Amino acid sequence: MRPRLAPLLICAVLIAAAGCRRSAPIRLTAKIVVMGPIRDFNVVGRKHPMYGFGTYVLGGPVVCRIEAPPRTRLRVFAGVMNPDADAPGRRVLDVLVQGRRVMTFEPFNRARGEPSGFIVAGETDAAGVLTVAVQAAAAARNHDPMVCGFLVYPGDQRLRVDQIVAGGGPEPIATLLPRDEARRRLRERGMYFTPRPRPAMPPPDFARARSRLPAPIYDERPDFVECYWKAWEMAFRHWRKPAPGSPFVADFIDEGFNESLFLFDTAFVTMFSSYGRPCAPGIEALDNFYVTQMEDGEIVRQVSEAKGLPVLLAEPGSAASLNHPIAGWAEREAYRFTGDRERLKRVFEPLRRYYEAFAKVRDAGSGLYIASFASMDNSPRVPRLWCGVDTSAEVAMLARDLAWMAGKLGRKSESARYTREAERIGDLINRAMWDERSGFYYDLGAGSKRLGVKTVAGFWPLLAGVADQRRAARLVRHLTDPKEFRRRHRVPSLAADDPAFSPTGSHWCGGVWSPMNTMVIRGLERTGRPDLARAIALNHLDQVTAVCRRTGTLWEYYAPDLVAHGSYPRRKQLPPKRDFVGWTGLAPIMYLIEYAIGIRPDAAANTVTWSVSSPQRVGISRLWFGGTTAGMVCEAARPSGRRRLRVEADHPFRLVVTWRGRTTRLRVPAGREVSRLL
């Protein structure tokens, strides 16, 4: 009997061995590396749990990355659904394996809007990586591919699509569900930034802090000084400490809009609150965003103050979340006060990752960046908006900020790389968004067509270093034209020759906003036009002060043709926020010090420059920069034009003063008053 059984036993052993080889576990890791907002679905009947939700990426692919031993054969199931199943051809998908298109799939034709899916085979490369991407086909009318999940199986696994869709089939090696990925990313936030321990700040008390804040002297306009102190009083009322249970690590000045903390608002608040150092929150307020940064580098534009979580209208991965990347600009502004290279080291990596995250909202056709309603929500630009000139210029500016930081840190190759990136994006903006006939920058709509709506967004290329001197000169003509942007209150958010322009502001249909004016005046300075920059700044300061005297407060935005806060002509729409120190604090604080008084500190150079314009007594006491506290005053000009300058400080520094075309340079010693006749 044994000789007869031997062949059978040998066969059984071989079959078992083969089975063992087939069932041997494959060690791998897998992630959805490119994903966007999560969308919920109501699915009827028995279906795989993945179909309860999906993810989409505006204009780009959803990408799964699998890492396993090199040359491992795998099969990947992708669950898809067409929630907009009103007609064929709306969502047509191209499927790429290792970057090569392997199939085109249309959920409508196959499943009539019901859950469906497809299976692709692939093999990891020599580095052990396999990527599967789902993107919109060129002919698709909807360019936002929707994926409900990925399931990974061994390469020899037999699979049936209908069985998997119904929630059956073999057990996958890996299950990748967008909602799970989103939750995992939330748990792993802030991984690129380590906050520096900072002494606890005292509870906000304006009455006590006033004696430590900088005290401006401007006899020419006492109402400017009155508004200055009103703004600080309001800022201290809006001072917030991190809520219990939130991931926040720094005190901040709330913008006064709602219960969210906004990246855009916070960046501008730091620009004027830096003057309140060290007794008011400063640039560290941005740390609350760095510690909530997503694993893929995204910094969500709006998070709840209570939990630090993204809010509904700032869904991670969407253009509503990835917009206005101005944190790098805010860091540059703060560096003038701190000269803190150590901070540059700590924020460089978060900002570098943030820059890379904007690939999620890059338009494949133009190479520029998709914008959303968050870019001026009721503006006539919005209904047809695709790529925004503001968002695109701000991404270029972020690249330039990274180049500047890398230069300060001695990272020459990285500085050169980001300079090239800024120039590359700038070239795209100039080719696609600049209109030579009208001499203006416009947004792009569908098909990369310029929209032709003149908004204040068209001036961002000045600050971003995109507009050369010829283009800058053309833009200045628009700023100085009373029929467009030179209104009673400069600079309206919409040109006055647009049919939608509102003399009362109507939000973004002409409203004058402090952050936009700050962008314009800094852009003018960057292109060598300081006189126009100062004229616009003083006009805005004058209007904000006049309205504050009438109403007793600061406002979210202002009317372009009236001395009034902005307003809607129809009651159904929301009025501007009052007590809005947020970005509006820029005017009474920063504009007063830098454009009316004319003082600017540079902590890294240990220098203060002072361009004196007022013939009356002018100056400031308790000005803080880089650890130095200084006071300086110019007495009123004599009939001869000469005037007495007095300066003192607790640490030595250099002062450069200009009055009536004459420049005086002083070395101010510590602890001793210096007096000089100008």
TORDRENKE-932587 format. One record per residue (C-alpha): x, y, z; residue number from 1. Coordinates in steps of 0.2 Angstrom, whole numbers, plus 5000, padded with zeros to 4 digits. Last residue first. Layout:
<r <X Y Z> NUM>
...
//
This chain:
<r <5090 5593 5061> 678>
<r <5097 5599 5078> 677>
<r <5102 5584 5088> 676>
<r <5099 5578 5106> 675>
<r <5104 5561 5112> 674>
<r <5097 5555 5129> 673>
<r <5108 5542 5138> 672>
<r <5104 5524 5144> 671>
<r <5111 5515 5130> 670>
<r <5119 5524 5116> 669>
<r <5111 5530 5100> 668>
<r <5122 5530 5085> 667>
<r <5115 5544 5074> 666>
<r <5113 5546 5055> 665>
<r <5105 5562 5048> 664>
<r <5097 5563 5031> 663>
<r <5092 5579 5023> 662>
<r <5078 5579 5010> 661>
<r <5066 5589 5020> 660>
<r <5068 5578 5035> 659>
<r <5076 5560 5035> 658>
<r <5081 5551 5050> 657>
<r <5092 5536 5051> 656>
<r <5094 5529 5069> 655>
<r <5107 5516 5074> 654>
<r <5105 5506 5090> 653>
<r <5112 5505 5108> 652>
<r <5101 5497 5122> 651>
<r <5089 5505 5134> 650>
<r <5085 5519 5122> 649>
<r <5084 5538 5121> 648>
<r <5081 5550 5106> 647>
<r <5078 5569 5105> 646>
<r <5077 5578 5089> 645>
<r <5076 5597 5088> 644>
<r <5070 5606 5072> 643>
<r <5076 5617 5058> 642>
<r <5064 5624 5045> 641>
<r <5069 5642 5048> 640>
<r <5052 5646 5055> 639>
<r <5055 5632 5068> 638>
<r <5049 5614 5065> 637>
<r <5039 5606 5080> 636>
<r <5049 5595 5091> 635>
<r <5055 5578 5084> 634>
<r <5053 5564 5096> 633>
<r <5061 5547 5100> 632>
<r <5059 5534 5112> 631>
<r <5067 5517 5112> 630>
<r <5065 5499 5119> 629>
<r <5077 5486 5113> 628>
<r <5074 5468 5114> 627>
<r <5074 5465 5095> 626>
<r <5061 5480 5092> 625>
<r <5050 5489 5105> 624>
<r <5045 5507 5103> 623>
<r <5041 5514 5121> 622>
<r <5040 5532 5115> 621>
<r <5035 5539 5098> 620>
<r <5037 5554 5088> 619>
<r <5030 5570 5081> 618>
<r <5028 5588 5085> 617>
<r <5022 5598 5070> 616>
<r <5030 5599 5053> 615>
<r <5024 5582 5049> 614>
<r <5034 5573 5036> 613>
<r <5048 5564 5046> 612>
<r <5055 5548 5037> 611>
<r <5062 5538 5052> 610>
<r <5073 5523 5049> 609>
<r <5076 5512 5065> 608>
<r <5092 5501 5065> 607>
<r <5098 5485 5074> 606>
<r <5100 5477 5057> 605>
<r <5091 5462 5062> 604>
<r <5079 5472 5072> 603>
<r <5073 5483 5058> 602>
<r <5061 5496 5065> 601>
<r <5050 5508 5054> 600>
<r <5045 5526 5059> 599>
<r <5035 5538 5047> 598>
<r <5024 5546 5060> 597>
<r <5010 5546 5047> 596>
<r <5015 5531 5036> 595>
<r <5024 5519 5048> 594>
<r <5017 5523 5065> 593>
<r <4999 5528 5060> 592>
<r <4998 5515 5047> 591>
<r <5003 5501 5059> 590>
<r <4991 5506 5073> 589>
<r <4975 5515 5067> 588>
<r <4976 5507 5050> 587>
<r <4981 5489 5054> 586>
<r <4968 5487 5067> 585>
<r <4956 5484 5053> 584>
<r <4963 5466 5051> 583>
<r <4954 5460 5066> 582>
<r <4949 5475 5077> 581>
<r <4931 5473 5071> 580>
<r <4921 5481 5084> 579>
<r <4907 5481 5071> 578>
<r <4905 5467 5058> 577>
<r <4899 5473 5041> 576>
<r <4880 5471 5037> 575>
<r <4873 5454 5031> 574>
<r <4862 5453 5016> 573>
<r <4843 5453 5017> 572>
<r <4842 5472 5021> 571>
<r <4847 5477 5003> 570>
<r <4858 5492 4999> 569>
<r <4872 5483 5009> 568>
<r <4884 5493 5020> 567>
<r <4902 5498 5022> 566>
<r <4907 5510 5036> 565>
<r <4905 5528 5032> 564>
<r <4914 5543 5025> 563>
<r <4906 5540 5008> 562>
<r <4912 5534 4991> 561>
<r <4922 5519 4994> 560>
<r <4911 5513 5009> 559>
<r <4921 5503 5023> 558>
<r <4926 5486 5029> 557>
<r <4925 5475 5045> 556>
<r <4922 5490 5056> 555>
<r <4931 5500 5070> 554>
<r <4921 5508 5084> 553>
<r <4914 5524 5092> 552>
<r <4902 5527 5077> 551>
<r <4906 5545 5072> 550>
<r <4924 5546 5079> 549>
<r <4928 5528 5072> 548>
<r <4921 5534 5055> 547>
<r <4933 5548 5054> 546>
<r <4948 5537 5060> 545>
<r <4944 5524 5047> 544>
<r <4943 5538 5033> 543>
<r <4959 5546 5039> 542>
<r <4969 5530 5040> 541>
<r <4963 5525 5023> 540>
<r <4969 5541 5015> 539>
<r <4985 5540 5025> 538>
<r <4989 5523 5018> 537>
<r <4984 5528 5000> 536>
<r <4995 5543 5000> 535>
<r <5009 5533 5008> 534>
<r <5009 5520 4995> 533>
<r <5009 5533 4981> 532>
<r <5024 5541 4989> 531>
<r <5033 5525 4991> 530>
<r <5032 5520 4973> 529>
<r <5048 5509 4971> 528>
<r <5040 5492 4965> 527>
<r <5041 5485 4983> 526>
<r <5034 5500 4990> 525>
<r <5019 5499 4978> 524>
<r <5016 5481 4983> 523>
<r <5017 5486 5002> 522>
<r <5003 5499 4998> 521>
<r <4992 5487 4988> 520>
<r <4993 5472 5001> 519>
<r <4990 5484 5015> 518>
<r <4975 5491 5006> 517>
<r <4968 5473 5003> 516>
<r <4971 5469 5022> 515>
<r <4962 5486 5027> 514>
<r <4946 5482 5016> 513>
<r <4937 5495 5006> 512>
<r <4920 5489 5000> 511>
<r <4917 5490 4981> 510>
<r <4907 5475 4977> 509>
<r <4916 5464 4989> 508>
<r <4905 5469 5004> 507>
<r <4891 5480 4998> 506>
<r <4903 5495 4998> 505>
<r <4891 5510 4999> 504>
<r <4896 5517 4982> 503>
<r <4892 5499 4975> 502>
<r <4901 5493 4959> 501>
<r <4891 5479 4950> 500>
<r <4891 5488 4933> 499>
<r <4910 5489 4934> 498>
<r <4917 5507 4931> 497>
<r <4920 5509 4950> 496>
<r <4933 5495 4950> 495>
<r <4929 5482 4964> 494>
<r <4938 5480 4980> 493>
<r <4939 5499 4983> 492>
<r <4956 5507 4986> 491>
<r <4954 5521 4992> 490>
<r <4941 5531 5001> 489>
<r <4935 5546 4990> 488>
<r <4938 5535 4975> 487>
<r <4954 5532 4966> 486>
<r <4951 5514 4961> 485>
<r <4941 5515 4944> 484>
<r <4934 5531 4937> 483>
<r <4945 5542 4949> 482>
<r <4960 5534 4940> 481>
<r <4976 5534 4951> 480>
<r <4975 5515 4956> 479>
<r <4971 5511 4937> 478>
<r <4986 5521 4931> 477>
<r <4997 5512 4944> 476>
<r <4993 5496 4936> 475>
<r <5001 5501 4920> 474>
<r <5017 5507 4929> 473>
<r <5018 5490 4938> 472>
<r <5017 5481 4921> 471>
<r <5032 5491 4914> 470>
<r <5041 5489 4931> 469>
<r <5039 5470 4931> 468>
<r <5024 5462 4939> 467>
<r <5027 5445 4947> 466>
<r <5036 5451 4963> 465>
<r <5022 5445 4974> 464>
<r <5018 5462 4981> 463>
<r <5014 5469 4963> 462>
<r <5006 5453 4957> 461>
<r <4993 5455 4971> 460>
<r <4986 5471 4962> 459>
<r <4973 5461 4951> 458>
<r <4965 5455 4967> 457>
<r <4958 5473 4969> 456>
<r <4945 5468 4956> 455>
<r <4944 5472 4938> 454>
<r <4932 5459 4930> 453>
<r <4939 5454 4913> 452>
<r <4936 5435 4915> 451>
<r <4952 5429 4907> 450>
<r <4949 5413 4898> 449>
<r <4958 5397 4905> 448>
<r <4945 5386 4897> 447>
<r <4933 5389 4912> 446>
<r <4937 5406 4921> 445>
<r <4954 5414 4924> 444>
<r <4956 5429 4935> 443>
<r <4962 5446 4928> 442>
<r <4978 5456 4929> 441>
<r <4978 5473 4921> 440>
<r <4985 5484 4907> 439>
<r <4969 5485 4897> 438>
<r <4976 5480 4880> 437>
<r <4990 5470 4888> 436>
<r <4979 5458 4898> 435>
<r <4990 5449 4911> 434>
<r <4982 5433 4917> 433>
<r <4989 5419 4906> 432>
<r <5006 5424 4901> 431>
<r <5010 5435 4916> 430>
<r <5003 5423 4928> 429>
<r <5013 5408 4920> 428>
<r <5029 5418 4921> 427>
<r <5026 5422 4939> 426>
<r <5023 5404 4943> 425>
<r <5040 5400 4935> 424>
<r <5049 5415 4943> 423>
<r <5042 5410 4961> 422>
<r <5048 5392 4958> 421>
<r <5065 5398 4952> 420>
<r <5067 5408 4968> 419>
<r <5061 5393 4977> 418>
<r <5076 5383 4970> 417>
<r <5089 5396 4972> 416>
<r <5085 5398 4991> 415>
<r <5085 5379 4993> 414>
<r <5102 5378 4985> 413>
<r <5109 5393 4996> 412>
<r <5103 5387 5013> 411>
<r <5112 5400 5023> 410>
<r <5097 5402 5035> 409>
<r <5094 5420 5029> 408>
<r <5094 5414 5011> 407>
<r <5082 5400 5015> 406>
<r <5070 5412 5023> 405>
<r <5071 5423 5007> 404>
<r <5068 5408 4996> 403>
<r <5054 5403 5006> 402>
<r <5046 5420 5005> 401>
<r <5048 5420 4986> 400>
<r <5039 5403 4986> 399>
<r <5026 5410 4997> 398>
<r <5025 5425 4985> 397>
<r <5022 5414 4970> 396>
<r <5008 5405 4980> 395>
<r <5001 5422 4984> 394>
<r <5001 5427 4965> 393>
<r <4991 5411 4961> 392>
<r <4978 5414 4975> 391>
<r <4976 5433 4970> 390>
<r <4975 5430 4952> 389>
<r <4962 5416 4955> 388>
<r <4960 5401 4944> 387>
<r <4942 5395 4941> 386>
<r <4930 5410 4944> 385>
<r <4914 5411 4934> 384>
<r <4902 5415 4948> 383>
<r <4915 5423 4959> 382>
<r <4922 5438 4949> 381>
<r <4906 5448 4952> 380>
<r <4911 5449 4970> 379>
<r <4899 5441 4983> 378>
<r <4912 5429 4991> 377>
<r <4928 5439 4989> 376>
<r <4941 5425 4987> 375>
<r <4932 5413 5000> 374>
<r <4920 5409 4985> 373>
<r <4934 5398 4978> 372>
<r <4951 5399 4969> 371>
<r <4960 5386 4959> 370>
<r <4979 5389 4956> 369>
<r <4989 5391 4940> 368>
<r <4997 5377 4930> 367>
<r <4986 5382 4916> 366>
<r <4979 5365 4911> 365>
<r <4982 5355 4926> 364>
<r <4975 5367 4938> 363>
<r <4984 5367 4954> 362>
<r <4973 5365 4969> 361>
<r <4981 5349 4977> 360>
<r <4998 5356 4971> 359>
<r <4995 5369 4985> 358>
<r <5002 5356 4997> 357>
<r <5020 5359 4992> 356>
<r <5019 5377 4998> 355>
<r <5012 5371 5015> 354>
<r <5026 5358 5016> 353>
<r <5039 5372 5014> 352>
<r <5029 5383 5026> 351>
<r <5030 5369 5040> 350>
<r <5048 5367 5036> 349>
<r <5053 5385 5037> 348>
<r <5044 5389 5053> 347>
<r <5057 5382 5065> 346>
<r <5072 5389 5056> 345>
<r <5064 5406 5054> 344>
<r <5060 5406 5072> 343>
<r <5079 5403 5076> 342>
<r <5083 5418 5065> 341>
<r <5074 5430 5076> 340>
<r <5077 5448 5070> 339>
<r <5062 5451 5081> 338>
<r <5053 5467 5075> 337>
<r <5058 5467 5056> 336>
<r <5056 5448 5057> 335>
<r <5037 5450 5061> 334>
<r <5035 5457 5043> 333>
<r <5044 5442 5035> 332>
<r <5034 5430 5046> 331>
<r <5017 5438 5040> 330>
<r <5023 5436 5022> 329>
<r <5026 5418 5025> 328>
<r <5009 5416 5032> 327>
<r <5001 5423 5017> 326>
<r <4995 5407 5008> 325>
<r <4978 5415 5004> 324>
<r <4969 5399 4999> 323>
<r <4969 5381 5002> 322>
<r <4953 5378 5012> 321>
<r <4940 5384 5000> 320>
<r <4951 5377 4986> 319>
<r <4948 5360 4994> 318>
<r <4960 5347 5001> 317>
<r <4954 5350 5019> 316>
<r <4936 5356 5020> 315>
<r <4936 5374 5025> 314>
<r <4917 5378 5024> 313>
<r <4913 5365 5037> 312>
<r <4926 5370 5050> 311>
<r <4943 5362 5052> 310>
<r <4947 5357 5070> 309>
<r <4956 5368 5082> 308>
<r <4944 5362 5096> 307>
<r <4936 5377 5104> 306>
<r <4943 5391 5092> 305>
<r <4937 5381 5077> 304>
<r <4948 5381 5062> 303>
<r <4949 5391 5046> 302>
<r <4962 5391 5032> 301>
<r <4967 5373 5034> 300>
<r <4986 5372 5034> 299>
<r <4990 5358 5021> 298>
<r <5007 5349 5023> 297>
<r <5002 5331 5019> 296>
<r <5002 5327 5037> 295>
<r <4990 5341 5041> 294>
<r <4995 5357 5050> 293>
<r <4986 5360 5067> 292>
<r <5002 5364 5076> 291>
<r <5007 5376 5062> 290>
<r <4990 5385 5063> 289>
<r <4991 5388 5082> 288>
<r <5009 5394 5079> 287>
<r <5002 5408 5069> 286>
<r <4998 5417 5086> 285>
<r <5017 5417 5089> 284>
<r <5018 5432 5077> 283>
<r <5012 5443 5091> 282>
<r <5001 5442 5107> 281>
<r <5002 5458 5118> 280>
<r <5014 5464 5131> 279>
<r <5031 5460 5122> 278>
<r <5027 5466 5109> 277>
<r <5013 5478 5105> 276>
<r <5020 5484 5089> 275>
<r <5020 5466 5083> 274>
<r <5001 5467 5085> 273>
<r <5000 5477 5069> 272>
<r <5007 5464 5057> 271>
<r <5001 5449 5068> 270>
<r <4983 5454 5065> 269>
<r <4986 5452 5046> 268>
<r <4992 5434 5048> 267>
<r <4977 5430 5060> 266>
<r <4964 5436 5047> 265>
<r <4971 5425 5033> 264>
<r <4973 5410 5045> 263>
<r <4956 5412 5052> 262>
<r <4951 5406 5069> 261>
<r <4933 5402 5071> 260>
<r <4920 5407 5083> 259>
<r <4914 5421 5073> 258>
<r <4920 5438 5066> 257>
<r <4929 5447 5080> 256>
<r <4946 5444 5073> 255>
<r <4952 5435 5089> 254>
<r <4969 5441 5096> 253>
<r <4979 5426 5100> 252>
<r <4987 5417 5114> 251>
<r <4998 5403 5109> 250>
<r <4999 5384 5110> 249>
<r <4982 5378 5102> 248>
<r <4978 5360 5102> 247>
<r <4961 5363 5110> 246>
<r <4956 5354 5125> 245>
<r <4954 5369 5137> 244>
<r <4953 5384 5125> 243>
<r <4969 5393 5120> 242>
<r <4969 5411 5127> 241>
<r <4960 5425 5118> 240>
<r <4963 5444 5117> 239>
<r <4947 5452 5109> 238>
<r <4945 5464 5123> 237>
<r <4963 5468 5122> 236>
<r <4962 5472 5103> 235>
<r <4947 5484 5107> 234>
<r <4958 5494 5119> 233>
<r <4972 5493 5106> 232>
<r <4961 5500 5093> 231>
<r <4954 5514 5104> 230>
<r <4972 5519 5108> 229>
<r <4976 5522 5090> 228>
<r <4959 5530 5087> 227>
<r <4964 5544 5099> 226>
<r <4981 5545 5091> 225>
<r <4973 5548 5074> 224>
<r <4961 5561 5082> 223>
<r <4976 5571 5088> 222>
<r <4981 5574 5070> 221>
<r <4995 5586 5068> 220>
<r <5001 5584 5086> 219>
<r <5007 5566 5082> 218>
<r <5015 5557 5096> 217>
<r <5013 5538 5097> 216>
<r <5014 5529 5114> 215>
<r <5021 5511 5111> 214>
<r <5012 5499 5124> 213>
<r <5019 5498 5142> 212>
<r <5008 5511 5151> 211>
<r <4993 5505 5141> 210>
<r <4996 5487 5148> 209>
<r <4988 5491 5165> 208>
<r <4972 5498 5158> 207>
<r <4972 5486 5144> 206>
<r <4971 5470 5155> 205>
<r <4973 5454 5146> 204>
<r <4977 5440 5158> 203>
<r <4996 5439 5160> 202>
<r <5006 5430 5146> 201>
<r <5014 5413 5151> 200>
<r <5032 5412 5147> 199>
<r <5036 5404 5130> 198>
<r <5041 5387 5126> 197>
<r <5046 5385 5108> 196>
<r <5033 5377 5097> 195>
<r <5039 5361 5088> 194>
<r <5033 5361 5070> 193>
<r <5033 5348 5056> 192>
<r <5021 5335 5065> 191>
<r <5008 5348 5068> 190>
<r <4994 5336 5064> 189>
<r <4995 5317 5065> 188>
<r <4978 5314 5073> 187>
<r <4969 5324 5060> 186>
<r <4978 5315 5047> 185>
<r <4971 5298 5054> 184>
<r <4954 5305 5053> 183>
<r <4955 5310 5035> 182>
<r <4962 5293 5031> 181>
<r <4948 5285 5039> 180>
<r <4936 5296 5030> 179>
<r <4945 5292 5013> 178>
<r <4944 5273 5016> 177>
<r <4959 5263 5012> 176>
<r <4958 5244 5015> 175>
<r <4973 5234 5015> 174>
<r <4977 5215 5012> 173>
<r <4959 5213 5006> 172>
<r <4947 5199 5013> 171>
<r <4939 5190 4999> 170>
<r <4922 5194 4992> 169>
<r <4907 5202 5000> 168>
<r <4901 5220 5003> 167>
<r <4889 5221 4988> 166>
<r <4902 5232 4979> 165>
<r <4915 5218 4982> 164>
<r <4903 5204 4974> 163>
<r <4899 5215 4959> 162>
<r <4917 5218 4955> 161>
<r <4922 5200 4956> 160>
<r <4939 5195 4961> 159>
<r <4951 5181 4959> 158>
<r <4967 5184 4969> 157>
<r <4984 5181 4959> 156>
<r <4991 5199 4962> 155>
<r <4987 5199 4981> 154>
<r <4973 5211 4986> 153>
<r <4972 5230 4989> 152>
<r <4955 5239 4992> 151>
<r <4953 5257 4988> 150>
<r <4940 5269 4993> 149>
<r <4925 5280 4988> 148>
<r <4933 5289 4974> 147>
<r <4926 5305 4965> 146>
<r <4936 5313 4951> 145>
<r <4933 5332 4950> 144>
<r <4934 5337 4932> 143>
<r <4916 5337 4928> 142>
<r <4912 5338 4910> 141>
<r <4923 5324 4905> 140>
<r <4932 5324 4888> 139>
<r <4949 5325 4895> 138>
<r <4946 5311 4907> 137>
<r <4945 5315 4926> 136>
<r <4958 5307 4937> 135>
<r <4960 5291 4947> 134>
<r <4978 5287 4952> 133>
<r <4986 5270 4957> 132>
<r <5004 5270 4963> 131>
<r <5015 5255 4966> 130>
<r <5031 5257 4976> 129>
<r <5044 5244 4980> 128>
<r <5059 5254 4974> 127>
<r <5062 5242 4960> 126>
<r <5044 5245 4955> 125>
<r <5028 5237 4963> 124>
<r <5017 5228 4951> 123>
<r <5000 5232 4944> 122>
<r <4983 5225 4941> 121>
<r <4967 5235 4940> 120>
<r <4950 5232 4946> 119>
<r <4934 5243 4944> 118>
<r <4920 5250 4954> 117>
<r <4902 5253 4956> 116>
<r <4890 5262 4968> 115>
<r <4874 5267 4959> 114>
<r <4873 5283 4948> 113>
<r <4867 5273 4932> 112>
<r <4879 5259 4936> 111>
<r <4890 5255 4920> 110>
<r <4885 5270 4909> 109>
<r <4885 5282 4924> 108>
<r <4901 5276 4932> 107>
<r <4912 5280 4917> 106>
<r <4929 5271 4916> 105>
<r <4944 5274 4905> 104>
<r <4958 5261 4907> 103>
<r <4977 5258 4909> 102>
<r <4984 5276 4908> 101>
<r <5002 5276 4913> 100>
<r <5008 5285 4929> 99>
<r <5012 5269 4939> 98>
<r <4994 5263 4936> 97>
<r <4983 5277 4929> 96>
<r <4964 5276 4928> 95>
<r <4955 5289 4917> 94>
<r <4938 5294 4924> 93>
<r <4922 5300 4915> 92>
<r <4911 5311 4926> 91>
<r <4898 5320 4916> 90>
<r <4899 5310 4900> 89>
<r <4882 5302 4902> 88>
<r <4868 5313 4910> 87>
<r <4860 5317 4927> 86>
<r <4871 5306 4937> 85>
<r <4879 5319 4948> 84>
<r <4882 5307 4962> 83>
<r <4893 5296 4951> 82>
<r <4901 5283 4962> 81>
<r <4918 5274 4963> 80>
<r <4926 5260 4973> 79>
<r <4943 5256 4967> 78>
<r <4949 5238 4968> 77>
<r <4968 5235 4967> 76>
<r <4977 5220 4962> 75>
<r <4995 5216 4967> 74>
<r <5011 5209 4960> 73>
<r <5026 5212 4971> 72>
<r <5041 5217 4960> 71>
<r <5050 5226 4975> 70>
<r <5044 5222 4992> 69>
<r <5028 5233 4997> 68>
<r <5024 5251 4997> 67>
<r <5007 5256 4990> 66>
<r <5002 5274 4985> 65>
<r <4984 5279 4981> 64>
<r <4980 5295 4971> 63>
<r <4964 5305 4969> 62>
<r <4968 5315 4953> 61>
<r <4966 5333 4950> 60>
<r <4954 5347 4944> 59>
<r <4946 5349 4962> 58>
<r <4950 5333 4971> 57>
<r <4936 5321 4977> 56>
<r <4933 5310 4992> 55>
<r <4919 5298 4995> 54>
<r <4906 5293 5008> 53>
<r <4894 5279 5013> 52>
<r <4901 5269 4998> 51>
<r <4915 5262 5008> 50>
<r <4904 5252 5019> 49>
<r <4902 5239 5005> 48>
<r <4884 5239 4999> 47>
<r <4867 5231 5005> 46>
<r <4853 5242 5000> 45>
<r <4851 5261 4998> 44>
<r <4867 5272 4999> 43>
<r <4865 5290 5006> 42>
<r <4881 5298 5003> 41>
<r <4893 5309 5013> 40>
<r <4907 5319 5004> 39>
<r <4925 5321 5011> 38>
<r <4935 5335 5004> 37>
<r <4952 5331 4995> 36>
<r <4964 5317 4993> 35>
<r <4981 5314 4987> 34>
<r <4992 5302 4997> 33>
<r <4978 5289 4999> 32>
<r <4990 5277 5009> 31>
<r <4996 5260 5009> 30>
<r <5009 5249 5018> 29>
<r <5014 5232 5013> 28>
<r <5019 5215 5020> 27>
<r <5012 5201 5009> 26>
<r <5006 5186 5019> 25>
<r <5010 5169 5012> 24>
<r <4993 5162 5005> 23>
<r <5000 5159 4988> 22>
<r <5016 5151 4994> 21>
<r <5006 5140 5007> 20>
<r <4995 5134 4993> 19>
<r <5010 5129 4983> 18>
<r <5016 5120 4998> 17>
<r <5000 5111 5000> 16>
<r <4999 5106 4982> 15>
<r <5017 5100 4983> 14>
<r <5013 5090 4999> 13>
<r <4997 5083 4992> 12>
<r <5006 5078 4976> 11>
<r <5020 5069 4986> 10>
<r <5007 5060 4996> 9>
<r <4998 5054 4981> 8>
<r <5014 5048 4973> 7>
<r <5018 5038 4989> 6>
<r <5001 5030 4992> 5>
<r <5004 5016 4979> 4>
<r <5021 5012 4987> 3>
<r <5014 5012 5004> 2>
<r <5000 5000 5000> 1>
//
